[in-house]
Amino acid sequence: MYSFEPNEEQKMLIETVGKYAINDLRPVAREAEEGKSLPPKLVAKGWELGVLQASIPEAYGGFGDRSAVTGALAGEELAFGNLAGALAVETPNLFALPILLCGSEEQKQEYLPKIVEGNWAPYTSALIEFAFDFDPNALKTTATLKGEEYVITGEKAYVPFAKNAEAMIVYAALDGVTQGFIVPKAAPGLTVENEAEKMMGLNALPTFRVRLDGVKVPLANRLGGASGHDFERILASMRVANAAAALGVSRAAFEYARDYAKEREAFGVKIAQKQAIAFMLAEMGTEIEAMRLLTWEAAWKLDAGKDDAFIEAYLASMGAADMAMMVTDRAVQILGGHGYIREHPVEMWMREGRGFAMFTGFAMV
Amino acid sequence: MTIEFETPKPIAQTQLVLKTVAEEMMRSKSRYFDEHEHEIPWDYMEFMHTAMKAMGAGSLAPKKEKGNGHDGGEQKEKRPSIAYQSLASQIEMLAWGDVGFYLITPGGGLGAAAVAAAGNDAQKEKYLARFSGEKPTLAAMCMTEAGAGSDTSSIRTRAMLDEKTNEWILNGEKIFVTAGDKSFTEYEKLGKGFLVVWASIDPSAGRAGMRSFVVEAGTPGVKIAKLEHKLGIRASDTASISLVDARVPFDAILGSPTVEKTTTGFKGAMATFDATRPLVAASGLGVARAALEFLKEKLAENGVQIRYGLPRQKLSNIEREVIDCEIMLKSAWLLTLKAVWMADNKKSNALESSMSKVKAGDVGTKITQKAVEILGPLGYNREFLLEKWFRDAKITDIYEGTGQINRLVVARQILGYSGAELR
């Protein structure tokens, strides 16, 4: 069957998460961006909504089953409030969900209950590398099997909350194939830069360079155990999350520009009454909806285990990134000079909008 | 409700059959009828009529209620209809074959859709039953006039009630009537079709006076004045139709015969378009898919594979173009599917149906243009159908409301503006 309406449970989730996004995340967005940090209480409150907890089965301390569709719905809502806040709340997903999807039984039992039953804690993952042609399937960080250990060497960038991370999954090329490795806090050879990355946008989210200088982890720390795992599954889920976040930011920018256009007057009418503006808004609204449906379909295909799910996730992420750039740029354009001033949020969304071309790895559903 | 994208089995099965039809009955004749405009592909029409009758597909005619418990069987839980979703899928596949042929597929087209959307039960029975008759039968919608394109409220065709005979007298000139000739002219091989003619019953009332009338094939006073020569979709006739004191019975009016101070008549027309715009979108996307598949096929023949999953920075330009086309096509199809799903579930879809049409118009033209561009000398050659699809696709952005008029509809919905607030 085709069906385009969230189920009752998802509707409730959207409502709860949406309230948090509007009442908690949005009001502090500008201050957090300028001050380059998020209030810990804000993140804690977001964590207590239980989005991740609801994706983990009871056997591992959670209270539900993971659904990429539900994750995408929640991800859009959170990002609608504020992207940095959304990604901060979702950072433990980067550690917990790969373990849930691909981890060995021991890994699930060791980490999942600890994470979902506790307070928000910086569990994270390191995927991105600082190279223009960064490719998650052709990593420059390598893992080499030496005796009873894997030795990991390389440099990672943009690792959320790496500074105080309890543990992180580091992705590295093992014989040319990307694999995740659980690297515990303070592993010898692991260095996290003191200063956070300085980015064009998303400044409230602390991300760090991480250096791995012959970091040794036991065989059991390879994600999925000795036989490893299919990284494509994790990557696809990251892509869907990226697309969902792009939808949230785009919708925020679209609605703001729409409301502004209905207030602002020029030549005796509201500027929204001019086709030049109205048509821009029509296209923005149409593209957001188009990419939302593509994202939903990709998520649904992941959940249903369809053959083309990974390709569809790739298309959704790419399409949503382009859409986000277009929509956020136009939102600034509609506000004109005011859009360029930091009193309005649209310039911030535009800076974030460009980021979705490289944010894959910042979130997971 | 839930979020789900599993193609329903009946739709998937029909698609398989239609794909064969598209390849065997349409593609093989596409070039001939493109180059012999105004000739009629009878084989296709007769085949489709027989096939669709057998399958019970493609028609909006009301279905007879099946046994409801009296036959001893347990009453089944009522599932939401998938009629529009099926229709959109079928149209997409037929247009993938040849959109010109699709437009003359028997079954009533826009004319029947208008009756289905605005007619009463008796009218639906009277006018729609014929499509499952002996011969292929068509019906057409006559809206556009020389001075009224997207601005349908300035239509000048008039309908006056002759109180003596209780007949409506229609006068006016209609243009761009898709399948107008086959719906009106009484060909021996066709069943009796009809036109749905939009006219005003009270010019002083503006939109409130707008009504549609069913005009049976062969009605005296009605004449096919001209058949257009077009850029594409040449297998489909586009007629100019003149009405001079054409008389139709009183009950040929769809909707109320009296004018109140509301615009329900006009809204009836617009409601028809809410239902049909996603179907037109589907047809445009069928052409786009044909072009994109052909492009990928030719690239593969020449050793160019699309490496999905690579970051943009590592893709070749051709790969980026193809991937962008796929994103456009898939997302446009989902918009279309959502719009028809809403129609099936009785949800108001004015916004979504116009969105789907805006997007499909864009996507249909862009993808076909891109494919011709990328294939260079191959793309431009009439040895292949690609150049024809490029010409065919353009109509998607024009008929059933141009991309611009649909943007206006979308914008009004998004902004909560009336026609007066956003002109």
Chai-1 contact restraints between the chains, C-beta under 6 A:
chainA,res_idxA,chainB,res_idxB,connection_type,confidence,min_distance_angstrom,max_distance_angstrom,comment,restraint_id
A,M1,B,E4,contact,1.0,0.0,6.0,A-B,restraint_1
A,M1,B,E6,contact,1.0,0.0,6.0,A-B,restraint_2
A,M1,B,P8,contact,1.0,0.0,6.0,A-B,restraint_3
A,Y2,B,Q85,contact,1.0,0.0,6.0,A-B,restraint_4
A,Y2,B,L337,contact,1.0,0.0,6.0,A-B,restraint_5
A,Y2,B,W341,contact,1.0,0.0,6.0,A-B,restraint_6
A,S3,B,M1,contact,1.0,0.0,6.0,A-B,restraint_7
A,S3,B,T2,contact,1.0,0.0,6.0,A-B,restraint_8
A,S3,B,E4,contact,1.0,0.0,6.0,A-B,restraint_9
A,F4,B,K338,contact,1.0,0.0,6.0,A-B,restraint_10
A,F4,B,W341,contact,1.0,0.0,6.0,A-B,restraint_11
A,E5,B,M1,contact,1.0,0.0,6.0,A-B,restraint_12
A,P6,B,I3,contact,1.0,0.0,6.0,A-B,restraint_13
A,N7,B,T2,contact,1.0,0.0,6.0,A-B,restraint_14
A,V69,B,I3,contact,1.0,0.0,6.0,A-B,restraint_15
A,D133,B,Q313,contact,1.0,0.0,6.0,A-B,restraint_16
A,D133,B,K314,contact,1.0,0.0,6.0,A-B,restraint_17
A,D135,B,P311,contact,1.0,0.0,6.0,A-B,restraint_18
A,D135,B,K314,contact,1.0,0.0,6.0,A-B,restraint_19
A,A272,B,L415,contact,1.0,0.0,6.0,A-B,restraint_20
A,Q273,B,L422,contact,1.0,0.0,6.0,A-B,restraint_21
A,A278,B,A411,contact,1.0,0.0,6.0,A-B,restraint_22
A,A278,B,L422,contact,1.0,0.0,6.0,A-B,restraint_23
A,F279,B,R407,contact,1.0,0.0,6.0,A-B,restraint_24
A,L281,B,A411,contact,1.0,0.0,6.0,A-B,restraint_25
A,L281,B,I414,contact,1.0,0.0,6.0,A-B,restraint_26
A,A282,B,R407,contact,1.0,0.0,6.0,A-B,restraint_27
A,A282,B,V410,contact,1.0,0.0,6.0,A-B,restraint_28
A,A282,B,A411,contact,1.0,0.0,6.0,A-B,restraint_29
A,G285,B,I414,contact,1.0,0.0,6.0,A-B,restraint_30
A,T286,B,M355,contact,1.0,0.0,6.0,A-B,restraint_31
A,T286,B,V358,contact,1.0,0.0,6.0,A-B,restraint_32
A,T286,B,K359,contact,1.0,0.0,6.0,A-B,restraint_33
A,A290,B,S331,contact,1.0,0.0,6.0,A-B,restraint_34
A,A290,B,L335,contact,1.0,0.0,6.0,A-B,restraint_35
A,A290,B,K359,contact,1.0,0.0,6.0,A-B,restraint_36
A,L293,B,L334,contact,1.0,0.0,6.0,A-B,restraint_37
A,L294,B,K330,contact,1.0,0.0,6.0,A-B,restraint_38
A,L294,B,S331,contact,1.0,0.0,6.0,A-B,restraint_39
A,W296,B,I3,contact,1.0,0.0,6.0,A-B,restraint_40
A,E297,B,F5,contact,1.0,0.0,6.0,A-B,restraint_41
A,W300,B,F5,contact,1.0,0.0,6.0,A-B,restraint_42
A,I311,B,Y308,contact,1.0,0.0,6.0,A-B,restraint_43
A,Y314,B,Y308,contact,1.0,0.0,6.0,A-B,restraint_44
A,Y314,B,G309,contact,1.0,0.0,6.0,A-B,restraint_45
A,L315,B,I327,contact,1.0,0.0,6.0,A-B,restraint_46
A,G319,B,I327,contact,1.0,0.0,6.0,A-B,restraint_47
